[in-house]
Amino acid sequence: MTKRRRGIPGLSFSWKRALGISGAKARISRQIGIPLTRSGRQRKVGRAMGCCVPLVLFAAATGVMIFYVAKTLAFFV
């Protein structure tokens, strides 16, 4: 059996929006620059990590190259 929906389709009521809680949270979040929701914080960290990935890959490749150059020079000395 399917669940019957009550009320008018497309019309809903939120007591948090009616009391202004949602707006207050949004204002605080914008002021401090940190999202108050879990998914918002995860998105923010993901964006920050996204721009760091090329740097990490470059640093790792440079470290490997330095290691092999030093290993080769030590072999000839």
N, CA, C and O atoms as a Tinker XYZ file with bonds, in Angstrom:
   308  protein
     1  N      0.827000   -1.176000    0.000000    73     2
     2  CA     0.000000    0.000000    0.000000    64     1     3
     3  C      0.879000    1.250000    0.000000    63     2     4     5
     4  O      1.922000    1.300000    0.652000    81     3
     5  N      0.439000    2.227000   -0.729000    73     3     6
     6  CA     1.176000    3.484000   -0.761000    64     5     7
     7  C      0.689000    4.404000    0.341000    63     6     8     9
     8  O     -0.451000    4.315000    0.799000    81     7
     9  N      1.561000    5.268000    0.745000    73     7    10
    10  CA     1.239000    6.210000    1.800000    64     9    11
    11  C      0.447000    7.377000    1.213000    63    10    12    13
    12  O      0.830000    7.934000    0.183000    81    11
    13  N     -0.632000    7.740000    1.852000    73    11    14
    14  CA    -1.431000    8.858000    1.369000    64    13    15
    15  C     -0.837000   10.164000    1.863000    63    14    16    17
    16  O     -0.482000   10.293000    3.034000    81    15
    17  N     -0.733000   11.115000    0.979000    73    15    18
    18  CA    -0.227000   12.430000    1.350000    64    17    19
    19  C     -1.380000   13.316000    1.796000    63    18    20    21
    20  O     -2.471000   13.277000    1.227000    81    19
    21  N     -1.126000   14.090000    2.791000    73    19    22
    22  CA    -2.142000   15.010000    3.288000    64    21    23
    23  C     -1.802000   16.423000    2.853000    63    22    24    25
    24  O     -0.643000   16.733000    2.580000    81    23
    25  N     -2.779000   17.250000    2.790000    73    23    26
    26  CA    -2.563000   18.653000    2.490000    64    25    27
    27  C     -2.570000   18.946000    1.000000    63    26    28    29
    28  O     -2.867000   18.089000    0.167000    81    27
    29  N     -2.238000   20.164000    0.706000    73    27    30
    30  CA    -2.235000   20.640000   -0.672000    64    29    31
    31  C     -0.849000   20.405000   -1.267000    63    30    32    33
    32  O      0.153000   20.810000   -0.677000    81    31
    33  N     -0.781000   19.753000   -2.434000    73    31    34
    34  CA     0.535000   19.512000   -3.061000    64    33    35
    35  C      1.243000   20.828000   -3.374000    63    34    36    37
    36  O      0.631000   21.763000   -3.890000    81    35
    37  N      2.531000   20.893000   -3.061000    73    35    38
    38  CA     3.322000   22.084000   -3.342000    64    37    39
    39  C      3.228000   23.167000   -2.283000    63    38    40    41
    40  O      3.889000   24.199000   -2.399000    81    39
    41  N      2.432000   22.956000   -1.266000    73    39    42
    42  CA     2.285000   23.944000   -0.211000    64    41    43
    43  C      2.745000   23.311000    1.101000    63    42    44    45
    44  O      2.216000   22.285000    1.529000    81    43
    45  N      3.730000   23.935000    1.725000    73    43    46
    46  CA     4.224000   23.396000    2.989000    64    45    47
    47  C      4.447000   24.538000    3.973000    63    46    48    49
    48  O      4.455000   25.707000    3.587000    81    47
    49  N      4.625000   24.200000    5.222000    73    47    50
    50  CA     4.839000   25.192000    6.265000    64    49    51
    51  C      6.044000   24.789000    7.090000    63    50    52    53
    52  O      6.185000   23.627000    7.470000    81    51
    53  N      6.908000   25.746000    7.365000    73    51    54
    54  CA     8.084000   25.504000    8.193000    64    53    55
    55  C      8.048000   26.445000    9.379000    63    54    56    57
    56  O      8.071000   27.665000    9.213000    81    55
    57  N      7.993000   25.887000   10.561000    73    55    58
    58  CA     7.949000   26.722000   11.758000    64    57    59
    59  C      9.276000   27.423000   11.997000    63    58    60    61
    60  O      9.307000   28.507000   12.580000    81    59
    61  N     10.385000   26.809000   11.549000    73    59    62
    62  CA    11.694000   27.446000   11.727000    64    61    63
    63  C     11.805000   28.705000   10.868000    63    62    64    65
    64  O     12.334000   29.723000   11.314000    81    63
    65  N     11.298000   28.627000    9.623000    73    63    66
    66  CA    11.318000   29.811000    8.761000    64    65    67
    67  C     10.358000   30.870000    9.290000    63    66    68    69
    68  O     10.648000   32.064000    9.213000    81    67
    69  N      9.219000   30.442000    9.827000    73    67    70
    70  CA     8.244000   31.384000   10.356000    64    69    71
    71  C      8.798000   32.155000   11.554000    63    70    72    73
    72  O      8.502000   33.338000   11.723000    81    71
    73  N      9.600000   31.488000   12.384000    73    71    74
    74  CA    10.182000   32.145000   13.559000    64    73    75
    75  C     11.471000   32.894000   13.239000    63    74    76    77
    76  O     11.972000   33.645000   14.075000    81    75
    77  N     12.020000   32.697000   12.025000    73    75    78
    78  CA    13.239000   33.413000   11.627000    64    77    79
    79  C     14.516000   32.697000   11.994000    63    78    80    81
    80  O     15.598000   33.277000   11.900000    81    79
    81  N     14.415000   31.448000   12.411000    73    79    82
    82  CA    15.611000   30.697000   12.802000    64    81    83
    83  C     16.501000   30.423000   11.588000    63    82    84    85
    84  O     17.723000   30.541000   11.677000    81    83
    85  N     15.896000   30.059000   10.462000    73    83    86
    86  CA    16.668000   29.753000    9.253000    64    85    87
    87  C     17.434000   30.980000    8.772000    63    86    88    89
    88  O     18.602000   30.877000    8.398000    81    87
    89  N     16.785000   32.134000    8.781000    73    87    90
    90  CA    17.447000   33.365000    8.348000    64    89    91
    91  C     18.589000   33.760000    9.270000    63    90    92    93
    92  O     19.641000   34.206000    8.811000    81    91
    93  N     18.378000   33.594000   10.578000    73    91    94
    94  CA    19.424000   33.935000   11.548000    64    93    95
    95  C     20.643000   33.039000   11.358000    63    94    96    97
    96  O     21.781000   33.507000   11.398000    81    95
    97  N     20.396000   31.752000   11.151000    73    95    98
    98  CA    21.519000   30.833000   10.920000    64    97    99
    99  C     22.277000   31.197000    9.654000    63    98   100   101
   100  O     23.506000   31.135000    9.622000    81    99
   101  N     21.546000   31.578000    8.610000    73    99   102
   102  CA    22.190000   31.943000    7.343000    64   101   103
   103  C     23.046000   33.194000    7.519000    63   102   104   105
   104  O     24.158000   33.259000    6.995000    81   103
   105  N     22.532000   34.202000    8.262000    73   103   106
   106  CA    23.295000   35.427000    8.490000    64   105   107
   107  C     24.568000   35.139000    9.286000    63   106   108   109
   108  O     25.640000   35.645000    8.954000    81   107
   109  N     24.448000   34.329000   10.332000    73   107   110
   110  CA    25.616000   33.978000   11.149000    64   109   111
   111  C     26.643000   33.240000   10.304000    63   110   112   113
   112  O     27.841000   33.514000   10.386000    81   111
   113  N     26.174000   32.317000    9.506000    73   111   114
   114  CA    27.066000   31.533000    8.676000    64   113   115
   115  C     27.837000   32.415000    7.695000    63   114   116   117
   116  O     29.036000   32.223000    7.494000    81   115
   117  N     27.156000   33.375000    7.090000    73   115   118
   118  CA    27.826000   34.284000    6.148000    64   117   119
   119  C     28.832000   35.174000    6.867000    63   118   120   121
   120  O     29.896000   35.468000    6.323000    81   119
   121  N     28.506000   35.605000    8.081000    73   119   122
   122  CA    29.409000   36.490000    8.823000    64   121   123
   123  C     30.688000   35.777000    9.237000    63   122   124   125
   124  O     31.777000   36.336000    9.106000    81   123
   125  N     30.569000   34.551000    9.734000    73   123   126
   126  CA    31.763000   33.843000   10.202000    64   125   127
   127  C     32.488000   33.127000    9.074000    63   126   128   129
   128  O     33.647000   32.743000    9.228000    81   127
   129  N     31.815000   32.943000    7.937000    73   127   130
   130  CA    32.461000   32.325000    6.779000    64   129   131
   131  C     32.546000   30.815000    6.842000    63   130   132   133
   132  O     33.224000   30.198000    6.020000    81   131
   133  N     31.870000   30.211000    7.803000    73   131   134
   134  CA    31.880000   28.754000    7.934000    64   133   135
   135  C     30.438000   28.260000    7.899000    63   134   136   137
   136  O     29.621000   28.710000    8.702000    81   135
   137  N     30.106000   27.349000    6.991000    73   135   138
   138  CA    28.734000   26.835000    6.945000    64   137   139
   139  C     28.375000   26.105000    8.238000    63   138   140   141
   140  O     29.213000   25.425000    8.829000    81   139
   141  N     27.131000   26.251000    8.666000    73   139   142
   142  CA    26.687000   25.612000    9.899000    64   141   143
   143  C     26.152000   24.203000    9.671000    63   142   144   145
   144  O     25.956000   23.457000   10.630000    81   143
   145  N     25.912000   23.828000    8.416000    73   143   146
   146  CA    25.421000   22.482000    8.146000    64   145   147
   147  C     26.595000   21.559000    7.859000    63   146   148   149
   148  O     27.654000   21.997000    7.410000    81   147
   149  N     26.394000   20.292000    8.121000    73   147   150
   150  CA    27.453000   19.308000    7.902000    64   149   151
   151  C     27.824000   19.225000    6.422000    63   150   152   153
   152  O     29.005000   19.202000    6.073000    81   151
   153  N     26.816000   19.181000    5.559000    73   151   154
   154  CA    27.100000   19.071000    4.129000    64   153   155
   155  C     27.796000   20.334000    3.616000    63   154   156   157
   156  O     28.648000   20.247000    2.732000    81   155
   157  N     27.451000   21.494000    4.153000    73   155   158
   158  CA    28.107000   22.732000    3.753000    64   157   159
   159  C     29.575000   22.739000    4.137000    63   158   160   161
   160  O     30.425000   23.167000    3.357000    81   159
   161  N     29.874000   22.265000    5.339000    73   159   162
   162  CA    31.278000   22.186000    5.766000    64   161   163
   163  C     32.043000   21.204000    4.899000    63   162   164   165
   164  O     33.190000   21.465000    4.538000    81   163
   165  N     31.424000   20.066000    4.555000    73   163   166
   166  CA    32.096000   19.082000    3.704000    64   165   167
   167  C     32.363000   19.658000    2.322000    63   166   168   169
   168  O     33.432000   19.423000    1.758000    81   167
   169  N     31.412000   20.411000    1.760000    73   167   170
   170  CA    31.623000   21.042000    0.456000    64   169   171
   171  C     32.772000   22.038000    0.514000    63   170   172   173
   172  O     33.591000   22.101000   -0.404000    81   171
   173  N     32.834000   22.813000    1.587000    73   171   174
   174  CA    33.899000   23.812000    1.736000    64   173   175
   175  C     35.264000   23.139000    1.810000    63   174   176   177
   176  O     36.209000   23.587000    1.161000    81   175
   177  N     35.378000   22.075000    2.589000    73   175   178
   178  CA    36.646000   21.342000    2.695000    64   177   179
   179  C     36.998000   20.696000    1.360000    63   178   180   181
   180  O     38.163000   20.685000    0.961000    81   179
   181  N     35.995000   20.157000    0.670000    73   179   182
   182  CA    36.239000   19.535000   -0.633000    64   181   183
   183  C     36.763000   20.523000   -1.651000    63   182   184   185
   184  O     37.666000   20.196000   -2.421000    81   183
   185  N     36.207000   21.738000   -1.670000    73   183   186
   186  CA    36.708000   22.761000   -2.590000    64   185   187
   187  C     38.142000   23.131000   -2.246000    63   186   188   189
   188  O     38.966000   23.308000   -3.143000    81   187
   189  N     38.451000   23.249000   -0.961000    73   187   190
   190  CA    39.809000   23.602000   -0.548000    64   189   191
   191  C     40.791000   22.489000   -0.920000    63   190   192   193
   192  O     41.912000   22.760000   -1.350000    81   191
   193  N     40.368000   21.252000   -0.753000    73   191   194
   194  CA    41.236000   20.122000   -1.103000    64   193   195
   195  C     41.431000   20.029000   -2.612000    63   194   196   197
   196  O     42.492000   19.616000   -3.081000    81   195
   197  N     40.419000   20.408000   -3.363000    73   195   198
   198  CA    40.503000   20.326000   -4.816000    64   197   199
   199  C     41.620000   21.175000   -5.382000    63   198   200   201
   200  O     42.277000   20.770000   -6.341000    81   199
   201  N     41.849000   22.351000   -4.805000    73   199   202
   202  CA    42.909000   23.210000   -5.330000    64   201   203
   203  C     44.271000   22.801000   -4.780000    63   202   204   205
   204  O     45.292000   23.257000   -5.296000    81   203
   205  N     44.319000   21.964000   -3.761000    73   203   206
   206  CA    45.586000   21.515000   -3.193000    64   205   207
   207  C     46.112000   20.261000   -3.872000    63   206   208   209
   208  O     47.304000   19.967000   -3.778000    81   207
   209  N     45.258000   19.525000   -4.545000    73   207   210
   210  CA    45.664000   18.254000   -5.149000    64   209   211
   211  C     46.800000   18.440000   -6.153000    63   210   212   213
   212  O     47.769000   17.684000   -6.087000    81   211
   213  N     46.739000   19.406000   -7.083000    73   211   214
   214  CA    47.869000   19.579000   -8.004000    64   213   215
   215  C     49.177000   19.899000   -7.287000    63   214   216   217
   216  O     50.242000   19.436000   -7.694000    81   215
   217  N     49.094000   20.700000   -6.209000    73   215   218
   218  CA    50.308000   21.013000   -5.454000    64   217   219
   219  C     50.906000   19.765000   -4.805000    63   218   220   221
   220  O     52.122000   19.573000   -4.824000    81   219
   221  N     50.062000   18.933000   -4.242000    73   219   222
   222  CA    50.537000   17.711000   -3.591000    64   221   223
   223  C     51.167000   16.775000   -4.619000    63   222   224   225
   224  O     52.220000   16.190000   -4.367000    81   223
   225  N     50.526000   16.635000   -5.770000    73   223   226
   226  CA    51.080000   15.775000   -6.818000    64   225   227
   227  C     52.419000   16.302000   -7.316000    63   226   228   229
   228  O     53.352000   15.529000   -7.534000    81   227
   229  N     52.516000   17.618000   -7.497000    73   227   230
   230  CA    53.773000   18.218000   -7.944000    64   229   231
   231  C     54.878000   18.003000   -6.909000    63   230   232   233
   232  O     56.007000   17.662000   -7.260000    81   231
   233  N     54.544000   18.203000   -5.627000    73   231   234
   234  CA    55.535000   18.015000   -4.568000    64   233   235
   235  C     55.985000   16.556000   -4.491000    63   234   236   237
   236  O     57.168000   16.279000   -4.289000    81   235
   237  N     55.051000   15.633000   -4.651000    73   235   238
   238  CA    55.410000   14.213000   -4.605000    64   237   239
   239  C     56.317000   13.849000   -5.779000    63   238   240   241
   240  O     57.305000   13.136000   -5.603000    81   239
   241  N     55.985000   14.337000   -6.972000    73   239   242
   242  CA    56.810000   14.040000   -8.150000    64   241   243
   243  C     58.199000   14.640000   -7.997000    63   242   244   245
   244  O     59.190000   14.010000   -8.367000    81   243
   245  N     58.281000   15.848000   -7.457000    73   243   246
   246  CA    59.582000   16.487000   -7.238000    64   245   247
   247  C     60.399000   15.709000   -6.214000    63   246   248   249
   248  O     61.604000   15.525000   -6.383000    81   247
   249  N     59.743000   15.254000   -5.156000    73   247   250
   250  CA    60.449000   14.458000   -4.145000    64   249   251
   251  C     60.986000   13.158000   -4.702000    63   250   252   253
   252  O     62.100000   12.753000   -4.371000    81   251
   253  N     60.210000   12.499000   -5.544000    73   251   254
   254  CA    60.667000   11.246000   -6.159000    64   253   255
   255  C     61.848000   11.512000   -7.075000    63   254   256   257
   256  O     62.813000   10.748000   -7.085000    81   255
   257  N     61.778000   12.596000   -7.847000    73   255   258
   258  CA    62.896000   12.922000   -8.755000    64   257   259
   259  C     64.162000   13.226000   -7.966000    63   258   260   261
   260  O     65.244000   12.776000   -8.346000    81   259
   261  N     64.052000   13.970000   -6.888000    73   259   262
   262  CA    65.225000   14.291000   -6.059000    64   261   263
   263  C     65.804000   13.026000   -5.450000    63   262   264   265
   264  O     67.022000   12.864000   -5.378000    81   263
   265  N     64.929000   12.132000   -5.013000    73   263   266
   266  CA    65.393000   10.866000   -4.430000    64   265   267
   267  C     66.207000   10.064000   -5.446000    63   266   268   269
   268  O     67.287000    9.569000   -5.125000    81   267
   269  N     65.690000    9.933000   -6.672000    73   267   270
   270  CA    66.396000    9.146000   -7.680000    64   269   271
   271  C     67.682000    9.819000   -8.145000    63   270   272   273
   272  O     68.661000    9.132000   -8.435000    81   271
   273  N     67.699000   11.134000   -8.220000    73   271   274
   274  CA    68.928000   11.853000   -8.581000    64   273   275
   275  C     69.972000   11.651000   -7.503000    63   274   276   277
   276  O     71.131000   11.376000   -7.814000    81   275
   277  N     69.588000   11.781000   -6.243000    73   275   278
   278  CA    70.532000   11.584000   -5.145000    64   277   279
   279  C     71.026000   10.153000   -5.102000    63   278   280   281
   280  O     72.203000    9.911000   -4.833000    81   279
   281  N     70.145000    9.206000   -5.363000    73   279   282
   282  CA    70.530000    7.793000   -5.392000    64   281   283
   283  C     71.523000    7.537000   -6.519000    63   282   284   285
   284  O     72.498000    6.810000   -6.328000    81   283
   285  N     71.288000    8.123000   -7.689000    73   283   286
   286  CA    72.187000    7.951000   -8.825000    64   285   287
   287  C     73.534000    8.593000   -8.560000    63   286   288   289
   288  O     74.567000    8.000000   -8.871000    81   287
   289  N     73.550000    9.792000   -7.993000    73   287   290
   290  CA    74.819000   10.472000   -7.701000    64   289   291
   291  C     75.601000    9.723000   -6.637000    63   290   292   293
   292  O     76.829000    9.667000   -6.712000    81   291
   293  N     74.947000    9.160000   -5.672000    73   291   294
   294  CA    75.615000    8.380000   -4.637000    64   293   295
   295  C     76.220000    7.122000   -5.219000    63   294   296   297
   296  O     77.237000    6.640000   -4.721000    81   295
   297  N     75.618000    6.583000   -6.258000    73   295   298
   298  CA    76.122000    5.382000   -6.893000    64   297   299
   299  C     77.428000    5.667000   -7.624000    63   298   300   301
   300  O     78.339000    4.839000   -7.618000    81   299
   301  N     77.524000    6.857000   -8.266000    73   299   302
   302  CA    78.733000    7.190000   -9.021000    64   301   303
   303  C     79.856000    7.704000   -8.147000    63   302   304   305
   304  O     81.000000    7.742000   -8.599000    81   303
   305  N     79.584000    8.101000   -6.922000    73   303   306
   306  CA    80.636000    8.664000   -6.061000    64   305   307
   307  C     81.369000    7.613000   -5.349000    63   306   308
   308  O     82.286000    7.910000   -4.584000    81   307
